[in-house]
Amino acid sequence: MRSGVKVAMVGGVFAVVVGGVGYGAYNVLDGLNGGGGGGDGTDGKSASAEVKTGPVTAAEIDDTTKRFLKAWASGDAAVASQLTNNATEAEPALSGYRESAHVTAAVITPGPAVGTKVPYTVKATVSFKGKSKPWSYSSELTVVRGLTTGRPLVDWAPTVIHPQLTAGASLKTGEASAPSIEAVDHNGRVLTKEKYPSLGPILDALRDKYGEKAGGTAGIETWIESEKADGPDKTLLVLTKGRPGKLQTTLDANAQAAAETAVKKFSQASVVAVRPSTGAIRAVANNPATGFNTAMQGKQAPGSTMKIVTAAMLIEKGLAAADRPVECPKDVMWQGRTFHNLDHFSLPDTATLTTSFARSCNTAFIKLIDEVDDETALAKEARDVFGIGLNWQTGVVTFDGSVPEATGGEAAAQYIGQGTIQMNALNMASITATAKNGTFRQPILVDRDLDGRPIATASRSLSPSASQQVTNMMRQTASWGTGKAAMASVGGDKGAKTGSAEVDGQATSNSWFAGFSNDLAAAAVVQSGGHGGDAAGPVVAAVLRAGS
């Protein structure tokens, strides 16, 4: 893009500035390549004209970018949208920039093209009811060749308007949809998205739900309005501050800080910590930190960490005990489906359930499915004892786990956390907490006294014997089993369970780890992390060391 080209809006009306020369607001396209056009439809050429093909040229990129930015800057959304390959979606978004976002002045400065992409910076002024404030950001556009016309066009995406704008969302300026909050942890320490990036989506959701209940008053802001009715809005600019409401959460600043640091060691990782005695959520962290809250809304097979529930079910049915031998062959077949242990290891016939649990023997658990004689038993145990699939009301939107009733080989796969089971780090942290406490305490992020929301309760507690045996097996896993290395630095009464979940089409399995230390339980998943103790284990250990 030629340097020195700027797009501006002066005196409340958009205008174009090229080398300091101003152009009229609505005739900026006059004489530029024959005028307007029809997006990726007609472009003023005759039907017999040859349609150009091949990659767009540097000259076409420069010209198309210039024309689009000038039309956008002129306030003529109709013309600007026709210079994109999706005029239907582009026009209302471009119109809304001035009409809904209330941008009253803007200077757009393009940078040099990088291939077909052209970056640019926006320095704007937003004004609403006598209040104004500068607003700066950067974005980029891509020039492509129209599929039917061959014309060079801007490849339309909401990010052309703003880098954080998504499909269906819109830019708004006005009185904030909800008062802001000052979120604090259980000790009163302030929690901000700047210091704890993973909390960004959570704090936005808490603001929408509890800002007014917490005593706040709304200010004037520019925000991205979510496309979802129950989705949180994202504030981009604060013109005038309201009075934030103070909202106490169950989070722990120390555990949260440790969680944020731990997940950053991996490209995709999530961790949650929960207090077994109360269900209080102490930490939630994701990497990437912004966007989808995988730790609380993800849906993935949890691998062998699910053996916490399977072992509890087998013990409660009297089919196994921590100190009784179970078979652990290198592989086993159930209804036409073959299952094997990592590296096809096997254990002596004298090995107990504790050894199979601590060594994460898959076949020991699957061989017992025939004696259970109820393919729905695991689903019932998960729901009735561990609260999985109940309607959790944590204070923000969560996925509360799923163990569907299954048959045949699919039922066998569930015993080792594969197949149709879906969990996230929150679910597995809660399962660990229930095993340790003996009774399901629904995880909470905000005290229910604030809004009187219902809290889920399981049908029954885990039997004292099963709770003791399962937690003892987890202690052995942390002491000398597959969780030993990861848990070596963790003190107190500690236990663990490792897991690796094979995902179709993924070369390396996902790494899962669940553990507890005293009255804190945590679980983590690292995408393509391999063995549970190698990747997810250190993440959990870091949080357990820091939390309380």
PyMOL commands that set and color helices and strands:
alter all, ss='L'
color gray80, all
select helices_A, chain A and resi 58-74+77-82+87-99+158-160+197-210+253-263+294-297+303-316+342-344+353-359+362-366+369-372+377-384+408-415+425-437+448-450+464-479+484-487+536-546
alter helices_A, ss='H'
color red, helices_A
select strands_A, chain A and resi 5-10+13-18+21-23+103-110+117-128+131-145+152-154+170-175+181-184+220-225+234-240+245-248+269-274+281-287+331-334+337-340+494-501+510-517+520-526
alter strands_A, ss='S'
color yellow, strands_A
deselect
rebuild
show_as cartoon
